[in-house]
Amino acid sequence: MRVQNQACTAITMTDCQTLPTNLYPDSEDVHVWWASLSPSRQDITSWVAHLSADERDRADRYRFARDRTRFVVGRGLLRILISRYLDLAPRQVQFAYGPYGKPSLAGAEDDLTFSLAHSDDLAVYAFSRKRDIGVDLEYVRPLEDMGDIAARFFSPDEAAALAALPQPQQLDVFYHIWTCKEAYLKALGAGLSLPLDAFDVAVNPQEPARLLRVGLDRSDEPGRWTLLRLASREHYAAALSVNGPVARIVRRASDVTHRLTDVTFGG
Ligand SMILES: CC(C)(COP(=O)(O)OP(=O)(O)OC[C@H]1O[C@@H](n2cnc3c(N)ncnc32)[C@H](O)[C@@H]1OP(=O)(O)O)[C@@H](O)C(=O)NCCC(=O)NCCS
């Protein structure tokens, strides 16, 4: 897999105070934001102030301070970002939740859609208009039982293609498959109600990311979806899935527009 080691620029609380409003994405654009979830202790109070009562309750239920901090900062940042898209205060943002827990904006008047993922201390947020969107991010750590996990969670074709690769390539490709599958699931909001072996993603590291096959009654799905690998920080894998064509990925943190070839691996 050819990995583009272009470091992602993470936003900070200070950046948030100067974010522009009226950020709305163009109809075929996706905005991607990266953030570190490890702010200084002093920052935490400001992030908590943005949360709703139920989010504070959820934060209190985390057993470890580190997980609590990551949730508070991650959710606080989500509210700040949405507030800039919709031009309202972060506390005014209201979420609705799908049957498997996918958050969306409550109220039908906005066509802004979003997805977020976090792993270790990095988070990624993706925004689009009217599209089902899913993003996934994983910290790439060596897995002794990688083959067992692939056999259990991947489709038979994916697991076989992974096993056939030279051993040094397998870890990166494993996380590529994992994040692509998870990004598609997250766009659907289906949780694990859609069996993970009911669809295939492209495994070949020389090919662009792609949804290849969806079983059950969804055989026309692959043509409707865009699947992309996102270049993130070193030691992380990330993927994005969008229901429809994507013209541009806009990295909003640094406000730089990248052509798709700049932000994907392989291809
Ligand atoms: C719920 C799920 C999204 C959890 O994924 P995860 O890897 O633990 O967490 P991520 O960092 O990717 O995403 C978390 C965010 O996804 C969102 N989310 C929650 N449920 C979701 C759903 N059903 N669909 C889409 N997004 C969802 C939330 O915003 C959440 O953030 P929050 O915790 O701050 O509220 C779900 O897909 C899941 O349980 N997957 C199991 C993992 C698995 O077996 N994957 C196999 C891939 S081959």
Ligand as a Chemical Component Dictionary entry (heavy atoms), coordinates in Angstrom:
data_LIG
# 
_chem_comp.id                   LIG 
_chem_comp.type                 NON-POLYMER 
_chem_comp.pdbx_formal_charge   0 
_chem_comp.three_letter_code    LIG 
# 
loop_
_chem_comp_atom.comp_id 
_chem_comp_atom.atom_id 
_chem_comp_atom.alt_atom_id 
_chem_comp_atom.type_symbol 
_chem_comp_atom.charge 
_chem_comp_atom.model_Cartn_x 
_chem_comp_atom.model_Cartn_y 
_chem_comp_atom.model_Cartn_z 
_chem_comp_atom.pdbx_ordinal 
LIG C1  C1  C 0 -21.180 2.011  16.999 1  
LIG C2  C2  C 0 -19.966 1.847  16.151 2  
LIG C3  C3  C 0 -19.918 2.973  15.178 3  
LIG C4  C4  C 0 -18.719 1.932  17.038 4  
LIG O1  O1  O 0 -17.562 2.136  16.375 5  
LIG P1  P1  P 0 -16.196 2.406  17.177 6  
LIG O2  O2  O 0 -15.101 1.936  16.290 7  
LIG O3  O3  O 0 -16.299 1.854  18.540 8  
LIG O4  O4  O 0 -16.157 3.982  17.360 9  
LIG P2  P2  P 0 -15.815 5.127  16.322 10 
LIG O5  O5  O 0 -14.762 5.980  16.916 11 
LIG O6  O6  O 0 -15.565 4.595  14.957 12 
LIG O7  O7  O 0 -17.177 5.964  16.239 13 
LIG C5  C5  C 0 -17.751 6.500  17.378 14 
LIG C6  C6  C 0 -18.799 7.518  16.948 15 
LIG O8  O8  O 0 -19.651 6.944  15.967 16 
LIG C7  C7  C 0 -20.958 7.506  16.146 17 
LIG N1  N1  N 0 -21.894 6.383  16.158 18 
LIG C8  C8  C 0 -22.412 5.711  17.207 19 
LIG N2  N2  N 0 -23.234 4.729  16.753 20 
LIG C9  C9  C 0 -23.224 4.803  15.402 21 
LIG C10 C10 C 0 -23.875 4.063  14.366 22 
LIG N3  N3  N 0 -24.705 3.052  14.609 23 
LIG N4  N4  N 0 -23.629 4.405  13.078 24 
LIG C11 C11 C 0 -22.790 5.414  12.786 25 
LIG N5  N5  N 0 -22.140 6.161  13.726 26 
LIG C12 C12 C 0 -22.368 5.840  15.019 27 
LIG C13 C13 C 0 -20.944 8.352  17.390 28 
LIG O9  O9  O 0 -20.825 9.684  16.971 29 
LIG C14 C14 C 0 -19.678 7.928  18.083 30 
LIG O10 O10 O 0 -19.053 8.983  18.755 31 
LIG P3  P3  P 0 -19.326 9.226  20.316 32 
LIG O11 O11 O 0 -18.956 7.969  21.004 33 
LIG O12 O12 O 0 -18.438 10.325 20.666 34 
LIG O13 O13 O 0 -20.757 9.542  20.438 35 
LIG C15 C15 C 0 -20.243 0.515  15.434 36 
LIG O14 O14 O 0 -20.017 0.549  14.077 37 
LIG C16 C16 C 0 -19.663 -0.681 16.070 38 
LIG O15 O15 O 0 -20.002 -1.063 17.158 39 
LIG N6  N6  N 0 -18.777 -1.349 15.439 40 
LIG C17 C17 C 0 -18.182 -2.520 16.046 41 
LIG C18 C18 C 0 -16.812 -2.672 15.644 42 
LIG C19 C19 C 0 -16.683 -3.769 14.604 43 
LIG O16 O16 O 0 -16.942 -4.913 14.841 44 
LIG N7  N7  N 0 -16.240 -3.377 13.423 45 
LIG C20 C20 C 0 -16.007 -4.299 12.374 46 
LIG C21 C21 C 0 -15.369 -3.634 11.181 47 
LIG S1  S1  S 0 -14.816 -4.859 10.056 48 
# 
loop_
_chem_comp_bond.comp_id 
_chem_comp_bond.atom_id_1 
_chem_comp_bond.atom_id_2 
_chem_comp_bond.value_order 
_chem_comp_bond.pdbx_ordinal 
LIG C1  C2  SING 1  
LIG C2  C3  SING 2  
LIG C2  C4  SING 3  
LIG C2  C15 SING 4  
LIG C4  O1  SING 5  
LIG O1  P1  SING 6  
LIG P1  O2  DOUB 7  
LIG P1  O3  SING 8  
LIG P1  O4  SING 9  
LIG O4  P2  SING 10 
LIG P2  O5  DOUB 11 
LIG P2  O6  SING 12 
LIG P2  O7  SING 13 
LIG O7  C5  SING 14 
LIG C5  C6  SING 15 
LIG C6  O8  SING 16 
LIG C6  C14 SING 17 
LIG O8  C7  SING 18 
LIG C7  N1  SING 19 
LIG C7  C13 SING 20 
LIG N1  C8  SING 21 
LIG N1  C12 SING 22 
LIG C8  N2  DOUB 23 
LIG N2  C9  SING 24 
LIG C9  C10 SING 25 
LIG C9  C12 DOUB 26 
LIG C10 N3  SING 27 
LIG C10 N4  DOUB 28 
LIG N4  C11 SING 29 
LIG C11 N5  DOUB 30 
LIG N5  C12 SING 31 
LIG C13 O9  SING 32 
LIG C13 C14 SING 33 
LIG C14 O10 SING 34 
LIG O10 P3  SING 35 
LIG P3  O11 DOUB 36 
LIG P3  O12 SING 37 
LIG P3  O13 SING 38 
LIG C15 O14 SING 39 
LIG C15 C16 SING 40 
LIG C16 O15 DOUB 41 
LIG C16 N6  SING 42 
LIG N6  C17 SING 43 
LIG C17 C18 SING 44 
LIG C18 C19 SING 45 
LIG C19 O16 DOUB 46 
LIG C19 N7  SING 47 
LIG N7  C20 SING 48 
LIG C20 C21 SING 49 
LIG C21 S1  SING 50 
# 
